[in-house]
Amino acid sequence: MTEADIRQILDCVRRGELDPAAASDRILTALRAAPFEDLGFARVDTHREIRQGFPEVILSLGKTPAQIAAIAERIVARGQPLLVTRAQPDVLEAVQAAVPGVTYHAEARAITLAQGEIPRGRGTIVVACAGTSDLPVAEEAAVTAELMGNAVDRVYDVGVAGLHRLLAEHARLQHARVVIVVAGMEGALPSVVAGLVSVPVIAVPTSVGYGASYGGVAALLAMLNSCANGVSVVNIDNGFGAACMASLINHL
């Protein structure tokens, strides 16, 4: 049972279409059900949507295509939206066999299926990235945020090496309720963006860069040491995590 199901039951009681005792029985029956479904190799957290507002998300790394497909099938069977991250084409083939109708976002490496009632965010999340090499992480953030019920505005290839490109999009940044900024190399872009807006900025360092970037550590440390106010930082290449935080803020 999802939050939307519970709300529907309570609305029926309010309208006099359902007896309170019957409504109580339905809700208690759902709550008494196991909060996870044991598949042997995975315990699918079926109550996560009730606790956190969005169901369990499947990270493909380290799982076989068959395992991912089985987990996806159980999530979708409960009427919940589906998000599979870091998915390669072989994973897509297995998931499509179990769950027809899914969408594959190649650049984001994500599989999605929107279903059920997903509450809409209050404003727009801007996803900005420094360069084209950062697009896979930026798109992971954008696709995740959209599936979580948010309007997303993409502002791409606006890195500090050509600052005029960012300043040309100042109006779009000003209309954001949250800004996700994705950058590799020296990781300077989040500080610049945060100096231009009055909303939270979520910085995502990427592993893009040459030797001394140390796989994104240089960008991570630069972002953690930002002199601009209102910058928070997630892990290297974690577009998904940035989108989760941005969505929570946008739903407040």
C-alpha positions as CSV (number, residue, x, y, z in Angstrom):
1,M,0.0,0.0,0.0
2,T,1.3,3.4,-1.0
3,E,0.7,6.8,0.6
4,A,-1.7,7.6,-2.3
5,D,-3.7,4.4,-1.4
6,I,-4.0,5.5,2.2
7,R,-5.1,9.0,1.2
8,Q,-7.7,7.5,-1.1
9,I,-9.1,5.3,1.7
10,L,-9.3,8.3,4.0
11,D,-11.0,10.4,1.4
12,C,-13.6,7.7,1.0
13,V,-14.2,7.8,4.7
14,R,-14.5,11.6,4.6
15,R,-17.1,11.4,1.8
16,G,-19.1,8.7,3.6
17,E,-18.4,6.1,1.0
18,L,-16.5,3.8,3.3
19,D,-17.2,2.7,6.9
20,P,-14.3,3.8,9.3
21,A,-14.0,0.2,10.6
22,A,-13.6,-1.2,7.1
23,A,-11.0,1.5,6.3
24,S,-9.1,0.6,9.5
25,D,-9.1,-3.1,8.6
26,R,-7.7,-2.3,5.1
27,I,-4.9,-0.1,6.5
28,L,-4.0,-2.5,9.3
29,T,-3.9,-5.4,6.9
30,A,-1.4,-3.6,4.7
31,L,0.7,-2.5,7.7
32,R,0.8,-6.0,9.1
33,A,2.3,-7.3,5.8
34,A,6.0,-7.8,5.9
35,P,7.8,-4.5,5.3
36,F,10.1,-6.3,2.8
37,E,9.8,-9.1,0.3
38,D,12.5,-11.7,0.5
39,L,13.7,-12.9,-2.9
40,G,16.6,-14.9,-1.4
41,F,19.3,-12.8,-2.9
42,A,17.6,-9.5,-2.0
43,R,15.1,-8.2,0.5
44,V,12.9,-5.6,-1.4
45,D,12.0,-2.8,0.9
46,T,8.3,-2.5,0.1
47,H,7.6,0.1,2.8
48,R,10.3,2.6,1.7
49,E,7.8,4.8,-0.2
50,I,5.6,5.1,2.9
51,R,8.6,6.1,5.0
52,Q,10.6,8.3,2.6
53,G,8.2,9.3,-0.1
54,F,9.8,7.3,-2.9
55,P,10.3,3.5,-3.4
56,E,13.5,1.6,-3.3
57,V,15.9,2.4,-6.2
58,I,18.0,-0.4,-7.8
59,L,21.7,0.2,-8.2
60,S,22.8,-2.1,-11.0
61,L,26.5,-2.3,-10.0
62,G,27.4,-5.7,-8.6
63,K,24.0,-7.3,-9.5
64,T,23.3,-9.7,-12.4
65,P,20.7,-8.7,-15.0
66,A,18.4,-11.5,-13.8
67,Q,18.6,-10.2,-10.2
68,I,17.9,-6.7,-11.3
69,A,14.9,-7.8,-13.4
70,A,13.4,-9.8,-10.5
71,I,13.7,-6.9,-8.1
72,A,12.2,-4.5,-10.7
73,E,9.3,-6.8,-11.3
74,R,8.3,-6.9,-7.6
75,I,8.6,-3.1,-7.3
76,V,6.4,-2.5,-10.3
77,A,3.9,-5.2,-9.2
78,R,3.1,-3.1,-6.2
79,G,2.2,-0.1,-8.3
80,Q,5.4,1.9,-7.5
81,P,7.6,3.8,-9.9
82,L,10.8,2.2,-11.0
83,L,14.3,3.6,-11.2
84,V,17.3,1.5,-12.0
85,T,20.7,3.4,-12.0
86,R,24.0,2.6,-13.8
87,A,22.2,0.2,-16.1
88,Q,24.0,-1.2,-19.1
89,P,22.1,-2.5,-22.3
90,D,22.2,-6.1,-21.1
91,V,20.4,-5.0,-17.9
92,L,17.8,-3.2,-20.1
93,E,17.1,-6.4,-22.0
94,A,16.4,-8.4,-18.9
95,V,14.3,-5.7,-17.3
96,Q,12.2,-5.2,-20.4
97,A,11.4,-9.0,-20.4
98,A,10.1,-8.7,-16.9
99,V,8.6,-5.2,-17.0
100,P,7.4,-4.2,-20.5
101,G,7.0,-0.5,-21.0
102,V,10.1,0.7,-19.3
103,T,12.2,3.6,-20.7
104,Y,16.0,3.5,-21.1
105,H,17.9,6.8,-20.8
106,A,21.2,5.9,-22.5
107,E,23.2,9.0,-21.4
108,A,22.0,8.7,-17.8
109,R,22.4,4.9,-17.9
110,A,19.0,4.7,-16.2
111,I,15.8,2.7,-16.6
112,T,12.6,4.2,-15.5
113,L,8.9,3.5,-15.3
114,A,6.5,6.2,-14.0
115,Q,3.4,5.0,-12.4
116,G,1.3,5.7,-9.3
117,E,0.7,9.1,-7.9
118,I,4.0,11.0,-7.5
119,P,3.6,14.3,-5.7
120,R,4.8,17.3,-7.7
121,G,7.6,19.5,-6.5
122,R,6.9,23.1,-5.8
123,G,9.4,24.7,-8.2
124,T,12.0,24.0,-10.8
125,I,15.3,22.1,-10.2
126,V,18.1,23.4,-12.5
127,V,20.8,20.9,-13.4
128,A,23.9,22.7,-14.6
129,C,27.1,21.0,-15.7
130,A,30.5,22.3,-16.6
131,G,31.2,20.3,-19.8
132,T,29.9,17.7,-22.2
133,S,32.1,15.1,-20.4
134,D,30.0,15.6,-17.3
135,L,26.7,14.8,-19.1
136,P,26.3,11.2,-17.8
137,V,26.3,12.3,-14.2
138,A,24.2,15.4,-15.0
139,E,21.6,13.3,-16.8
140,E,21.5,10.8,-14.0
141,A,20.5,13.7,-11.7
142,A,18.0,15.1,-14.2
143,V,16.2,11.8,-14.9
144,T,16.1,11.0,-11.2
145,A,14.6,14.4,-10.3
146,E,12.0,14.2,-13.0
147,L,10.8,10.7,-12.0
148,M,10.5,12.0,-8.4
149,G,8.0,14.6,-9.5
150,N,10.1,17.6,-10.3
151,A,10.2,20.1,-13.2
152,V,13.8,20.1,-14.4
153,D,15.7,22.7,-16.4
154,R,19.0,21.6,-18.0
155,V,21.7,24.2,-18.4
156,Y,24.7,22.3,-19.9
157,D,28.3,23.1,-21.0
158,V,28.6,26.3,-18.9
159,G,32.0,25.7,-17.2
160,V,34.2,28.4,-15.9
161,A,36.6,28.2,-18.8
162,G,34.0,30.3,-20.7
163,L,32.2,32.2,-18.0
164,H,30.1,34.2,-20.4
165,R,28.2,30.9,-21.2
166,L,27.0,30.7,-17.6
167,L,26.2,34.4,-17.3
168,A,24.0,34.1,-20.5
169,E,21.8,31.7,-18.5
170,H,21.6,33.9,-15.3
171,A,17.8,34.3,-15.7
172,R,17.2,30.5,-15.8
173,L,19.3,30.1,-12.6
174,Q,17.3,32.8,-10.9
175,H,14.1,30.9,-11.4
176,A,15.3,27.7,-9.8
177,R,14.2,26.5,-6.3
178,V,17.3,24.3,-6.1
179,V,20.4,24.1,-8.4
180,I,22.4,20.9,-8.9
181,V,25.9,21.8,-10.3
182,V,28.0,19.0,-11.8
183,A,31.7,19.6,-12.6
184,G,35.0,17.8,-12.8
185,M,38.5,19.1,-13.4
186,E,39.1,21.8,-10.7
187,G,35.4,21.8,-9.6
188,A,35.0,25.6,-9.5
189,L,31.5,25.9,-11.1
190,P,29.4,25.3,-7.9
191,S,31.1,28.2,-6.1
192,V,30.4,30.6,-9.1
193,V,26.8,29.5,-9.3
194,A,26.2,29.8,-5.6
195,G,27.5,33.4,-5.8
196,L,24.7,34.2,-8.3
197,V,21.6,32.7,-6.7
198,S,19.8,32.7,-3.3
199,V,18.7,29.1,-3.3
200,P,20.5,25.9,-2.2
201,V,23.3,24.6,-4.5
202,I,24.1,20.9,-4.5
203,A,27.6,20.3,-5.9
204,V,28.4,17.0,-7.6
205,P,32.1,16.4,-8.4
206,T,32.8,14.1,-11.3
207,S,35.7,11.8,-12.1
208,V,36.4,13.7,-15.3
209,G,39.9,15.2,-15.5
210,Y,43.6,14.5,-16.0
211,G,46.1,12.8,-13.6
212,A,46.2,15.3,-10.7
213,S,42.4,15.3,-10.6
214,Y,42.7,11.9,-8.8
215,G,39.5,10.6,-10.2
216,G,37.4,13.5,-8.9
217,V,39.1,14.0,-5.5
218,A,40.4,17.4,-6.6
219,A,36.9,18.6,-7.5
220,L,35.5,17.1,-4.3
221,L,37.9,18.9,-2.1
222,A,37.5,22.2,-4.0
223,M,33.7,22.0,-3.6
224,L,34.0,21.1,0.1
225,N,36.2,24.2,0.5
226,S,33.8,26.5,-1.4
227,C,33.8,30.1,-0.1
228,A,30.3,30.7,-1.4
229,N,27.3,30.3,1.0
230,G,24.7,27.6,0.6
231,V,26.8,24.9,-1.1
232,S,26.4,21.2,-0.1
233,V,28.4,18.4,-1.7
234,V,27.6,14.8,-2.5
235,N,30.0,12.0,-3.4
236,I,32.0,11.8,-6.7
237,D,29.7,11.0,-9.7
238,N,26.7,10.8,-7.5
239,G,24.0,12.4,-9.6
240,F,21.4,10.2,-8.1
241,G,22.2,11.4,-4.6
242,A,22.1,15.0,-5.6
243,A,18.7,14.6,-7.2
244,C,17.3,12.9,-4.1
245,M,18.4,15.9,-1.9
246,A,17.2,18.4,-4.4
247,S,13.8,16.7,-4.7
248,L,13.4,16.7,-0.9
249,I,14.1,20.4,-0.8
250,N,11.7,21.1,-3.7
251,H,8.9,19.2,-2.0
252,L,9.1,21.1,1.3
